């Protein structure tokens, strides 16, 4: 029942409104008015930003959209930080093995700084043990689905529903490999 | 002047769940009405879009609004409707946001109550709030 309620809310407050914006644009594309199409695109962009911000605030009990998105963003930063952390752990492990450095540090630094740094640097003996990643698929799945849906809607609005021979379509054609377009023409005219 | 005469600061008491119950229920009913109105408008716009033909666009024939029978210029409709829908969508999401904050406060108030039976009674007292409490609680856990 909870799943059904969630599905009703998501469809009626996110999917249907955003799709209506794209439908308005696609239905009126044959009119070939670039000003109207760009107005529709601008409002689709604004409307896609609404769920990204307000839906996150609706679901977050701390009233913070960034807090809701955080578990989704964490894996990226976690993976990016992995090599840096590995190098740091190796360096700390090596430093801990050098007794003369420890003696030199103790002589040079006040004891308070050593005590303060210990939680940050960790113990060399345990430094190579990786911390488990608390982020699970279940937690980030709804963030993935929401962001994917919004990006797909924007992709269709900006890159698929374009006016033929408009400036943006010309630009788009330039980005696509020429072989794709040539093959399309060959099939279209039935010339093998 | 003795210390005992100094007035102690008054700490406002947090609202109890039972006192919040009626407010949550009435706001949920209002939100349900807003949501159904918004969905009806989306359906109305969907009917207009699906009835627009290529020939109509080519001839620049006006759009005839269903049920009302009023004719409006086709270019004006497709130019104006996105902005109108955007502000309505913003309004409905803001209403849901305000309600969600109230629902969070209610949930916290229920958690402060003593005894599992009392908590369950309060949860059940919310009754049949179809579009709000169910999804609110289910999605908050995610």
Interface residues (C-beta under 8 A of the other chain):
Chain A: X1 X2 X3 X5 X6 X8 X9 X12 X13 X16 X17 X20 X21 X23 X24 X27 X28 X30 X31 X33 X36 X39 X40 X43 X44 X46 X47 X50 X51 X54 X55 X57 X58 X59 X61 X63 X138 X139 X142
Chain B: X35 X38 X39 X42 X45 X46 X49 X52 X54 X57 X58 X74 X75 X78 X79 X81 X82 X83 X85 X86 X89 X90 X92 X93 X94 X96 X97 X100 X101 X104 X107 X131 X134 X135 X137 X138 X139 X140 X142
